[in-house]
Amino acid sequence: MNAHLVEISLAVDPGAHAVLMLDGAGWHVAGDLVVPDNITLLQLPARAPELNPVENVWQFIRDNWLGDRIFTSYEDIVDRGCNAWNRLTDQPWKIMSIGLREWAHRL
């Protein structure tokens, strides 16, 4: 997680500040986390998937490309998962629509 935070920090424009929303995964709240000065961590409340748009991204992928499948091997799972992810990242407009929260745009 520390390496991930460093990479995010490097991608933040000079003079800007990033807010990174995190769920309660253990590595998100580890005591040895080093948070760069240009990042603020925002812990989401437990059991509130409506606040975490990535939950809807995973649901979309499962519903459209990965659900109701029988995988033949571990490699098949990885291949299909990568294919689904690449299909989605080729459609940035789809990602934006999945993550859109009307209530966030009314403020």
GROMACS elastic network, one bead per residue, 0.5 to 0.9 nm:
[ bonds ]
;  ai    aj funct       b0    kb
    1     5     6  0.61778   500
    1     6     6  0.86511   500
    1    27     6  0.64240   500
    1    28     6  0.70805   500
    1    30     6  0.89261   500
    1    33     6  0.73387   500
    1    34     6  0.87998   500
    2     5     6  0.50946   500
    2     6     6  0.63062   500
    2     7     6  0.87825   500
    2    32     6  0.86210   500
    2    33     6  0.60314   500
    2    34     6  0.60162   500
    2    35     6  0.74699   500
    3     6     6  0.50979   500
    3     7     6  0.63709   500
    3     8     6  0.87714   500
    4     7     6  0.51745   500
    4     8     6  0.62956   500
    4     9     6  0.85783   500
    5     8     6  0.50785   500
    5     9     6  0.59972   500
    5    10     6  0.86201   500
    5    34     6  0.79368   500
    5    35     6  0.67016   500
    5    36     6  0.70973   500
    5    39     6  0.80880   500
    6     9     6  0.50072   500
    6    10     6  0.62808   500
    6    11     6  0.88243   500
    6    34     6  0.88091   500
    6    35     6  0.81189   500
    6    36     6  0.69599   500
    7    10     6  0.52029   500
    7    11     6  0.65220   500
    8    11     6  0.51459   500
    8    12     6  0.65753   500
    8    18     6  0.84097   500
    8    39     6  0.82705   500
    9    12     6  0.53575   500
    9    13     6  0.86431   500
    9    17     6  0.87391   500
    9    18     6  0.78626   500
    9    35     6  0.89285   500
    9    36     6  0.65042   500
    9    37     6  0.83528   500
    9    38     6  0.64044   500
    9    39     6  0.66541   500
   10    13     6  0.78607   500
   12    15     6  0.83132   500
   12    16     6  0.63066   500
   12    17     6  0.67341   500
   12    18     6  0.66765   500
   12    38     6  0.74984   500
   12    39     6  0.85512   500
   13    16     6  0.53369   500
   13    17     6  0.77896   500
   14    17     6  0.83351   500
   14    38     6  0.88631   500
   15    38     6  0.82433   500
   16    38     6  0.70397   500
   17    37     6  0.83520   500
   17    39     6  0.58106   500
   17    40     6  0.76849   500
   18    38     6  0.62198   500
   18    40     6  0.62848   500
   18    41     6  0.85512   500
   19    38     6  0.86285   500
   19    39     6  0.57296   500
   19    41     6  0.58817   500
   19    42     6  0.65996   500
   20    39     6  0.69827   500
   20    40     6  0.62125   500
   20    41     6  0.50039   500
   20    42     6  0.58804   500
   20    43     6  0.84265   500
   21    40     6  0.86564   500
   21    41     6  0.61624   500
   21    43     6  0.60074   500
   21    44     6  0.65938   500
   21    52     6  0.77187   500
   22    25     6  0.78240   500
   22    28     6  0.65725   500
   22    29     6  0.88612   500
   22    41     6  0.69561   500
   22    42     6  0.60533   500
   22    43     6  0.50151   500
   22    44     6  0.59115   500
   22    52     6  0.82092   500
   23    28     6  0.72115   500
   23    29     6  0.89958   500
   23    42     6  0.86196   500
   23    43     6  0.59371   500
   23    44     6  0.53201   500
   23    45     6  0.73206   500
   23    46     6  0.72627   500
   23    52     6  0.78296   500
   24    27     6  0.83371   500
   24    28     6  0.64502   500
   24    29     6  0.69363   500
   24    43     6  0.69775   500
   24    44     6  0.72234   500
   24    45     6  0.77924   500
   24    46     6  0.68013   500
   25    28     6  0.53262   500
   25    29     6  0.69094   500
   25    30     6  0.89319   500
   26    29     6  0.54740   500
   26    30     6  0.60468   500
   27    30     6  0.51285   500
   27    31     6  0.88575   500
   27    33     6  0.82186   500
   28    33     6  0.78991   500
   28    41     6  0.88481   500
   28    43     6  0.84708   500
   29    32     6  0.85899   500
   29    33     6  0.73008   500
   29    43     6  0.85789   500
   30    33     6  0.56232   500
   31    34     6  0.87559   500
   35    38     6  0.82724   500
   35    39     6  0.65640   500
   35    40     6  0.74810   500
   35    41     6  0.78955   500
   36    39     6  0.56063   500
   36    40     6  0.81355   500
   37    40     6  0.77174   500
   43    46     6  0.89341   500
   44    47     6  0.88268   500
   44    48     6  0.74531   500
   44    49     6  0.89623   500
   44    51     6  0.72110   500
   44    52     6  0.75601   500
   45    48     6  0.60327   500
   45    49     6  0.89243   500
   45    51     6  0.83932   500
   46    49     6  0.82423   500
   47    50     6  0.88240   500
   48    51     6  0.57467   500
   48    52     6  0.72321   500
   49    52     6  0.50859   500
   49    53     6  0.73122   500
   49    54     6  0.85356   500
   49    55     6  0.61466   500
   49    56     6  0.79801   500
   50    53     6  0.66988   500
   50    55     6  0.79130   500
   50    56     6  0.81603   500
   50   101     6  0.86257   500
   51    55     6  0.88229   500
   51   101     6  0.86132   500
   52    55     6  0.58441   500
   52    56     6  0.77095   500
   52    99     6  0.83350   500
   53    56     6  0.53582   500
   53    57     6  0.66908   500
   53    98     6  0.72929   500
   53   100     6  0.75826   500
   53   101     6  0.81741   500
   54    58     6  0.63539   500
   54    59     6  0.85528   500
   54    98     6  0.85607   500
   54    99     6  0.69984   500
   55    58     6  0.53075   500
   55    59     6  0.62766   500
   55    60     6  0.87151   500
   55    99     6  0.88984   500
   56    60     6  0.60384   500
   56    61     6  0.85773   500
   56    98     6  0.64014   500
   56    99     6  0.68775   500
   57    60     6  0.51049   500
   57    61     6  0.63011   500
   57    62     6  0.86921   500
   57    88     6  0.89244   500
   57    95     6  0.70394   500
   57    98     6  0.63549   500
   57    99     6  0.72194   500
   58    61     6  0.51231   500
   58    62     6  0.61874   500
   58    63     6  0.85497   500
   59    62     6  0.50992   500
   59    63     6  0.59874   500
   59    64     6  0.84993   500
   60    63     6  0.50931   500
   60    64     6  0.59926   500
   60    65     6  0.81456   500
   60    98     6  0.78734   500
   61    64     6  0.53313   500
   61    65     6  0.55110   500
   61    66     6  0.62693   500
   61    67     6  0.79663   500
   61    81     6  0.87037   500
   61    84     6  0.65305   500
   61    85     6  0.75232   500
   61    88     6  0.77752   500
   62    65     6  0.56935   500
   62    68     6  0.84099   500
   62    84     6  0.88265   500
   63    66     6  0.65809   500
   63    67     6  0.54181   500
   63    68     6  0.83133   500
   64    67     6  0.69122   500
   64    84     6  0.86073   500
   65    68     6  0.88287   500
   65    69     6  0.87206   500
   65    80     6  0.80133   500
   65    81     6  0.83701   500
   65    83     6  0.87717   500
   65    84     6  0.59841   500
   66    69     6  0.63091   500
   66    77     6  0.88299   500
   66    80     6  0.72150   500
   66    81     6  0.71778   500
   66    84     6  0.73816   500
   67    70     6  0.88553   500
   71    74     6  0.75771   500
   71    75     6  0.88127   500
   71    76     6  0.58959   500
   71    77     6  0.59572   500
   71    80     6  0.87706   500
   72    75     6  0.81128   500
   72    76     6  0.59675   500
   72    77     6  0.77706   500
   73    76     6  0.50294   500
   73    77     6  0.64924   500
   73    78     6  0.88064   500
   74    77     6  0.51174   500
   74    78     6  0.63375   500
   74    79     6  0.86133   500
   75    78     6  0.50629   500
   75    79     6  0.59594   500
   75    80     6  0.84617   500
   76    79     6  0.50740   500
   76    80     6  0.59994   500
   76    81     6  0.83083   500
   77    80     6  0.53123   500
   77    81     6  0.59242   500
   77    82     6  0.84918   500
   78    81     6  0.50437   500
   78    82     6  0.60251   500
   78    83     6  0.84504   500
   79    82     6  0.52079   500
   79    83     6  0.60620   500
   79    84     6  0.85757   500
   80    84     6  0.60450   500
   80    85     6  0.85219   500
   81    84     6  0.51442   500
   81    85     6  0.61498   500
   81    86     6  0.85887   500
   82    85     6  0.50677   500
   82    86     6  0.60510   500
   82    87     6  0.84833   500
   83    86     6  0.51539   500
   83    87     6  0.60911   500
   83    88     6  0.86433   500
   84    87     6  0.50999   500
   84    88     6  0.62864   500
   84    89     6  0.87176   500
   85    88     6  0.51805   500
   85    89     6  0.61834   500
   85    90     6  0.86361   500
   86    89     6  0.50883   500
   86    90     6  0.61497   500
   86    91     6  0.88619   500
   87    90     6  0.52857   500
   87    91     6  0.69371   500
   88    91     6  0.52663   500
   88    92     6  0.72550   500
   88    94     6  0.72881   500
   88    95     6  0.71199   500
   89    92     6  0.58603   500
   89    94     6  0.85617   500
   89    95     6  0.75256   500
   90    93     6  0.89295   500
   90    94     6  0.89427   500
   91    94     6  0.53470   500
   91    95     6  0.67448   500
   91    96     6  0.89900   500
   92    95     6  0.50640   500
   92    96     6  0.62679   500
   92    97     6  0.86777   500
   93    96     6  0.50912   500
   93    97     6  0.62208   500
   93    98     6  0.86530   500
   94    97     6  0.51139   500
   94    98     6  0.61266   500
   94    99     6  0.86157   500
   95    98     6  0.51507   500
   95    99     6  0.62075   500
   95   100     6  0.85296   500
   96    99     6  0.52656   500
   96   100     6  0.59625   500
   97   100     6  0.51660   500
   97   101     6  0.86877   500
   98   101     6  0.85652   500
  100   103     6  0.89281   500
  100   104     6  0.81032   500
  100   105     6  0.85478   500
  101   104     6  0.53665   500
  101   105     6  0.68873   500
  102   105     6  0.53318   500
  102   106     6  0.65723   500
  103   106     6  0.53166   500
  103   107     6  0.70350   500
  104   107     6  0.58893   500
